[in-house]
Amino acid sequence: MVKKLFPSYSDSEKKALWAAAAKEAKEFIDKYVGNGYDLTRIYTDGKLDPYLSYREAVRGYKSEITNFNGNTSTIEMIWFNQRTASGFEQYSRTPKHFGVNVGWAQASGALGATQEIVDSYFMANGIKPVIGYQSDHKTPVINPVSGYEDSGFSETDYLDPVTGRVFAPAGVLKAWTNREPRFYADITFDGQKWLYDGQGDIYTSTQYSGNSGVSQGATNDYTKTGYIVRKSAPLEDWVSSDRACILMRLAQIYLDYCEALNESDPGNGDILKYLNLIRERAGIPTYGTGAGQLPVPSDMRQAIRDERCVELAFENVSYFDVRRWCIAEQTENKPVHGMDIRKDGEEFFVRTVMEDRTFEKKSYFFPIPSKDINISHVLVQNPGW
């Protein structure tokens, strides 16, 4: 007789579980926010600087773990690991920059970001640029009200609207301009200036013949997608060990609370309140009915998921999110794309299949080893294996 190991909950039981999760998150928020924890916020010339605020929120300096002044990631960190070899992470996020005769600028840049995650970031106006893909899984369905352009090149620098810093220099793909600040903190794209300029400006080129391209050596020190993960990248030398591994920060608690509350008490005012705190710190319009706000999303569940995808990108969250939402068959069972890294010039900027991926329903569970099943005759193999 087969015994069902995972219970089937009724709608009321599911709602009660979500309510319990929301209660736990709110208890943490009420007890600790303002009492040692908060979102990292940095001000430049008296104005909130969303780019620096978000960038520093995910850096995790070991040397500042006891400095709770709100200007570093310390105030936002909840769970972290100090005993981590940060050099490996920083090496993979610092581009190769072949020919640049300074060690801190020469690494691998091998941690690539897919075109799909690049498409997920909002525009500066807070609207999603890409709302899906055509049947080829490659051609984007562009949101017509977003202002996004998928082709052509910029003629002028795109500047940070708060500080005037250059987010995207003239000549880059238009798709990389007019995006939200988190995009520029998280993604290194072809033609972007590298973070540290203490010894002169360095611009990263991930095209085939570029200083971080495939042609610059026989090693694997290049991005497979044409994009490099910039989030948590070092500001100076990649060998610096002054870095803790952040495992959970307050922004995730806020988004967990929003999700649990939306599933248990939709319409509760705290959903918008805490979702908007994330968006406000990110420097994009919040949701509401006031001046400058975007209309409240009709699909709040999807809005929360979209925000999680961007805010918590590259923080080992999305992998588990799509599995607990049981949507991995839709999100993971298709090819992923990048630029054509084997080409230069305009041919480089063609969405190209990087890897075909498959996800079957059975993959929600690992197979139970045969030796364990042989030990216990009442043990049943997971479905599909």
DOTI-186978 format. One line per field, with one value per residue (C-alpha): residue number from 1; residue in one letter; x, y, z. Coordinates in Angstrom, 2 decimals, padded with zeros to 5 digits. Example, Ala and Ser with C-alpha at 12.3 -4.5 7.8 and 13.67 -1.06 7.14 Angstrom:
BEGIN
pos c(1/2)
code c(A/S)
xx c(012.30/013.67)
yy c(-004.50/-001.06)
zz c(007.80/007.14)
***
This chain:
BEGIN
pos c(1/2/3/4/5/6/7/8/9/10/11/12/13/14/15/16/17/18/19/20/21/22/23/24/25/26/27/28/29/30/31/32/33/34/35/36/37/38/39/40/41/42/43/44/45/46/47/48/49/50/51/52/53/54/55/56/57/58/59/60/61/62/63/64/65/66/67/68/69/70/71/72/73/74/75/76/77/78/79/80/81/82/83/84/85/86/87/88/89/90/91/92/93/94/95/96/97/98/99/100/101/102/103/104/105/106/107/108/109/110/111/112/113/114/115/116/117/118/119/120/121/122/123/124/125/126/127/128/129/130/131/132/133/134/135/136/137/138/139/140/141/142/143/144/145/146/147/148/149/150/151/152/153/154/155/156/157/158/159/160/161/162/163/164/165/166/167/168/169/170/171/172/173/174/175/176/177/178/179/180/181/182/183/184/185/186/187/188/189/190/191/192/193/194/195/196/197/198/199/200/201/202/203/204/205/206/207/208/209/210/211/212/213/214/215/216/217/218/219/220/221/222/223/224/225/226/227/228/229/230/231/232/233/234/235/236/237/238/239/240/241/242/243/244/245/246/247/248/249/250/251/252/253/254/255/256/257/258/259/260/261/262/263/264/265/266/267/268/269/270/271/272/273/274/275/276/277/278/279/280/281/282/283/284/285/286/287/288/289/290/291/292/293/294/295/296/297/298/299/300/301/302/303/304/305/306/307/308/309/310/311/312/313/314/315/316/317/318/319/320/321/322/323/324/325/326/327/328/329/330/331/332/333/334/335/336/337/338/339/340/341/342/343/344/345/346/347/348/349/350/351/352/353/354/355/356/357/358/359/360/361/362/363/364/365/366/367/368/369/370/371/372/373/374/375/376/377/378/379/380/381/382/383/384/385)
code c(M/V/K/K/L/F/P/S/Y/S/D/S/E/K/K/A/L/W/A/A/A/A/K/E/A/K/E/F/I/D/K/Y/V/G/N/G/Y/D/L/T/R/I/Y/T/D/G/K/L/D/P/Y/L/S/Y/R/E/A/V/R/G/Y/K/S/E/I/T/N/F/N/G/N/T/S/T/I/E/M/I/W/F/N/Q/R/T/A/S/G/F/E/Q/Y/S/R/T/P/K/H/F/G/V/N/V/G/W/A/Q/A/S/G/A/L/G/A/T/Q/E/I/V/D/S/Y/F/M/A/N/G/I/K/P/V/I/G/Y/Q/S/D/H/K/T/P/V/I/N/P/V/S/G/Y/E/D/S/G/F/S/E/T/D/Y/L/D/P/V/T/G/R/V/F/A/P/A/G/V/L/K/A/W/T/N/R/E/P/R/F/Y/A/D/I/T/F/D/G/Q/K/W/L/Y/D/G/Q/G/D/I/Y/T/S/T/Q/Y/S/G/N/S/G/V/S/Q/G/A/T/N/D/Y/T/K/T/G/Y/I/V/R/K/S/A/P/L/E/D/W/V/S/S/D/R/A/C/I/L/M/R/L/A/Q/I/Y/L/D/Y/C/E/A/L/N/E/S/D/P/G/N/G/D/I/L/K/Y/L/N/L/I/R/E/R/A/G/I/P/T/Y/G/T/G/A/G/Q/L/P/V/P/S/D/M/R/Q/A/I/R/D/E/R/C/V/E/L/A/F/E/N/V/S/Y/F/D/V/R/R/W/C/I/A/E/Q/T/E/N/K/P/V/H/G/M/D/I/R/K/D/G/E/E/F/F/V/R/T/V/M/E/D/R/T/F/E/K/K/S/Y/F/F/P/I/P/S/K/D/I/N/I/S/H/V/L/V/Q/N/P/G/W)
xx c(000.00/001.44/001.30/001.12/004.01/002.99/-000.43/-003.01/-004.15/-007.56/-007.76/-008.55/-005.57/-003.26/-004.55/-003.87/-000.29/000.30/-001.19/001.21/004.16/002.96/002.64/006.22/007.59/005.60/006.78/010.38/009.69/007.91/010.63/013.78/013.20/014.34/016.09/019.28/017.83/016.58/017.00/020.37/019.88/022.66/022.15/024.14/023.83/020.84/018.95/018.35/020.85/019.06/022.02/024.48/021.87/021.09/024.68/025.98/023.09/024.53/028.25/028.68/031.93/033.32/035.08/031.75/029.70/029.54/028.84/025.06/024.91/022.61/025.23/026.39/024.90/025.40/022.07/020.26/022.08/020.20/022.02/025.52/028.67/031.96/034.09/033.87/036.49/035.22/038.04/036.41/033.14/034.91/037.17/034.15/032.45/035.47/035.97/039.17/040.19/043.00/045.77/045.05/048.28/046.81/046.06/042.83/041.26/042.21/040.08/037.65/034.17/032.98/029.78/027.37/023.87/021.27/019.32/016.17/017.29/018.49/014.98/013.46/014.76/012.31/012.69/013.47/009.73/009.11/007.42/008.46/010.02/009.49/006.26/006.97/008.46/007.15/006.97/010.70/011.33/013.76/011.94/010.70/007.13/007.78/005.52/004.45/004.05/007.49/009.58/011.92/013.82/015.39/017.62/019.74/022.48/022.44/023.79/024.33/025.29/022.42/022.80/021.66/018.70/019.70/023.46/024.32/026.77/027.00/024.93/025.37/027.86/026.95/027.17/025.76/022.65/019.52/018.08/020.63/019.64/016.86/016.75/016.31/019.33/019.40/020.15/023.36/024.39/023.79/024.78/028.02/027.25/029.39/030.77/030.11/032.70/034.26/033.61/037.08/038.63/041.46/044.02/042.05/038.78/038.39/035.52/034.54/034.05/032.56/032.51/034.62/037.70/036.99/039.25/037.00/036.02/036.48/039.43/041.64/042.87/042.29/040.98/037.37/037.87/035.02/031.27/029.23/026.35/027.99/026.79/028.63/027.06/028.08/026.15/028.55/031.53/034.57/035.14/038.90/041.09/039.18/041.50/040.18/038.89/036.83/033.55/030.88/028.47/024.97/022.45/019.41/018.72/015.79/014.56/013.79/011.82/009.75/009.06/008.31/005.82/004.19/003.83/002.46/000.05/-001.18/-001.95/-003.72/-005.23/-005.30/-006.06/-004.27/-002.62/000.73/001.20/001.59/003.39/006.28/006.40/006.67/009.48/011.52/010.66/011.25/014.75/015.32/014.55/011.50/007.88/005.79/002.26/-000.76/-003.13/-000.96/001.01/003.85/002.69/001.90/-001.55/-001.85/-001.22/-004.32/-002.22/-000.50/000.90/002.81/003.91/005.45/007.15/008.54/009.96/011.56/013.15/014.95/015.64/016.97/018.66/021.84/021.19/020.22/016.53/014.96/016.01/013.90/011.11/010.16/010.18/008.04/005.63/005.65/006.23/009.67/008.16/007.35/010.36/013.17/012.07/013.33/016.55/018.32/019.95/022.70/024.60/026.51/029.91/031.58/030.96/032.04/030.16/026.46/026.48/027.35/024.04/021.89/019.98/021.62/020.82/023.39/022.05/019.03/017.51/014.92/012.86/010.50/007.86/009.85/012.69/010.80/012.16/015.53/015.55/015.96/019.14/018.49/020.56/018.18/015.12/016.71/017.20/013.56/010.92/008.26/010.20/008.68/010.68/009.78/007.37/008.95/012.24)
yy c(000.00/003.36/006.07/009.66/011.52/015.02/016.18/017.76/020.96/022.48/026.14/027.14/025.18/026.79/030.21/029.47/028.42/031.60/033.64/031.99/032.86/036.47/036.67/035.45/037.99/040.85/039.97/040.25/043.56/045.04/043.95/044.77/047.38/050.65/048.70/047.59/046.69/048.68/048.94/050.39/053.96/056.24/059.93/061.97/065.76/065.29/063.02/059.28/057.61/054.39/053.03/053.29/052.25/049.01/048.33/048.68/046.66/043.50/044.05/042.70/044.18/042.09/045.17/046.95/044.20/046.14/049.47/049.97/053.43/052.65/053.50/049.93/046.48/045.84/047.32/045.13/041.85/039.27/036.01/035.85/033.76/035.44/032.38/032.38/032.57/035.72/035.79/033.10/035.03/038.30/036.67/035.40/038.83/040.92/040.89/039.64/043.03/041.52/044.00/046.13/046.05/046.12/042.92/044.09/044.56/041.13/038.22/035.96/037.49/033.94/034.29/035.13/036.54/035.29/037.47/036.42/037.93/041.06/041.38/041.10/044.44/047.33/050.50/053.75/054.46/051.31/049.36/045.89/046.14/042.52/040.72/037.39/035.73/034.53/030.84/030.72/031.52/034.20/037.11/039.39/040.58/044.22/046.12/049.05/051.51/050.84/052.87/049.92/049.59/046.23/047.38/050.32/052.13/055.14/058.45/060.04/058.90/057.68/059.39/058.54/060.92/061.51/062.09/062.46/059.53/057.71/054.54/053.63/055.37/056.51/053.81/050.91/048.97/051.02/048.07/048.86/052.51/054.07/051.10/051.12/051.62/047.98/046.96/049.01/047.65/044.03/043.63/044.31/044.66/045.30/048.84/049.53/051.27/049.12/049.97/051.09/054.04/054.93/054.18/055.38/054.43/050.85/049.79/046.16/044.60/041.11/040.88/038.17/040.38/042.55/042.85/040.36/038.32/034.69/035.41/036.68/033.28/029.56/029.51/029.68/033.23/034.80/035.13/032.61/035.08/038.43/039.66/039.40/039.41/042.71/042.36/042.19/042.68/044.29/048.01/047.55/044.43/041.17/039.38/041.42/039.16/041.89/040.28/038.27/036.06/037.48/034.65/036.72/040.43/042.58/043.14/039.41/039.54/042.41/040.46/037.27/039.24/040.73/037.31/035.55/038.39/038.51/034.78/034.96/038.45/040.02/043.70/044.23/047.66/046.28/044.50/047.77/049.43/046.97/046.35/050.10/050.34/048.04/050.02/053.39/052.31/050.98/054.40/053.46/054.69/053.05/051.69/053.69/056.46/059.45/061.78/060.00/056.55/053.63/051.99/049.21/045.92/043.85/040.71/041.39/037.87/038.38/041.88/040.48/037.70/040.19/042.28/039.24/038.27/041.61/042.61/039.18/038.31/036.21/035.64/031.94/032.74/032.39/028.74/027.84/030.31/028.76/025.32/026.14/027.98/024.82/026.84/025.45/023.46/026.81/028.88/026.31/024.02/026.10/027.49/030.44/033.16/035.73/037.76/035.98/035.92/034.41/037.55/041.21/044.35/044.28/040.48/040.26/041.88/038.98/036.97/033.56/030.26/029.73/026.49/024.22/023.36/020.78/020.40/017.49/017.27/014.53/017.05/018.69/015.76/014.02/010.28/008.07/005.98/002.34/001.14/002.92/001.44/-002.00/-001.56/-000.72/-002.50/-000.02/002.93/004.13/005.80/009.41/009.85/009.64/008.09)
zz c(000.00/-001.04/001.58/000.35/001.98/000.92/002.12/-000.16/001.52/001.07/000.03/003.61/004.94/002.36/003.34/007.00/006.23/004.22/007.08/009.53/007.25/006.98/010.76/011.26/008.77/010.30/013.80/012.61/010.88/013.91/016.31/014.37/011.65/013.15/015.89/014.16/010.76/007.79/004.04/003.09/001.93/000.74/-000.01/-002.50/-002.23/000.05/-002.35/-002.11/-004.43/-005.53/-007.49/-004.60/-002.04/-003.84/-004.89/-001.34/000.10/-001.45/-000.95/002.59/003.89/006.75/008.10/008.56/010.19/013.46/011.73/011.80/010.27/007.33/004.72/004.12/003.67/007.38/008.38/005.84/006.42/008.49/007.79/006.38/006.32/007.21/006.52/002.77/000.01/-001.67/-004.20/-006.34/-006.53/-007.33/-009.92/-011.85/-011.76/-012.74/-016.56/-018.12/-019.63/-021.67/-022.32/-019.25/-017.29/-013.79/-011.88/-010.26/-013.70/-015.05/-013.95/-015.80/-016.06/-016.58/-014.55/-017.34/-017.04/-019.51/-021.89/-020.06/-016.74/-018.56/-020.03/-016.55/-015.24/-015.32/-017.33/-015.51/-015.58/-013.52/-016.33/-017.53/-021.01/-022.09/-021.22/-022.92/-025.99/-029.30/-030.14/-030.92/-027.20/-028.43/-030.01/-027.23/-026.91/-026.09/-023.74/-025.95/-023.06/-021.59/-024.04/-024.60/-027.89/-028.70/-031.57/-032.61/-030.71/-028.41/-029.64/-026.22/-022.74/-020.59/-017.22/-013.72/-013.24/-009.59/-009.75/-013.43/-013.36/-016.68/-016.57/-020.23/-022.53/-026.00/-028.64/-026.63/-027.59/-026.94/-025.01/-022.29/-021.90/-019.87/-017.52/-013.75/-011.42/-010.31/-013.89/-013.92/-010.52/-011.55/-015.21/-017.08/-020.80/-023.86/-023.85/-020.17/-018.02/-015.33/-011.67/-010.62/-012.45/-010.09/-012.79/-015.77/-017.40/-018.58/-020.82/-021.01/-024.43/-024.54/-028.32/-029.91/-030.34/-027.31/-024.27/-022.46/-025.51/-026.53/-028.79/-025.98/-024.85/-024.83/-021.27/-020.12/-018.84/-020.77/-020.49/-022.45/-022.89/-023.60/-020.20/-016.87/-013.43/-011.83/-008.58/-005.61/-007.93/-006.27/-006.61/-006.72/-006.52/-006.97/-004.52/-001.58/001.20/002.89/001.96/003.74/001.85/002.38/002.67/003.58/003.82/004.87/001.31/001.10/004.35/002.93/-000.27/001.66/003.73/000.62/-000.98/002.10/002.82/-000.77/-000.65/002.72/002.87/-000.62/-000.50/002.80/002.69/003.86/000.52/-001.36/001.55/001.63/-002.10/-002.57/-000.03/-002.29/-005.43/-003.77/-002.68/-006.21/-007.67/-009.74/-009.46/-006.77/-007.19/-006.13/-007.14/-006.27/-008.52/-010.30/-009.23/-011.51/-011.38/-008.82/-010.70/-011.40/-010.93/-007.63/-007.39/-010.65/-009.62/-006.44/-008.38/-010.90/-008.07/-006.42/-009.73/-010.00/-006.39/-005.42/-008.72/-008.38/-004.67/-004.90/-004.53/-007.97/-008.31/-005.31/-006.07/-009.42/-007.84/-004.85/-007.18/-009.36/-012.53/-013.39/-016.27/-017.91/-016.85/-017.03/-019.86/-022.78/-024.26/-022.70/-024.76/-024.84/-027.40/-030.18/-028.49/-031.55/-033.58/-033.64/-034.57/-035.30/-035.63/-031.93/-030.95/-032.15/-029.55/-029.69/-027.99/-025.27/-023.91/-024.29/-020.93/-020.01/-016.86/-016.34/-013.64/-011.92/-011.39/-008.52/-006.49/-006.47/-007.11/-004.05/-004.41/-005.29/-002.33/000.04/-001.65/-001.44/002.30/002.95/000.88/002.00/000.60/-002.68/-005.45/-006.16/-009.11/-012.55/-011.51)
***
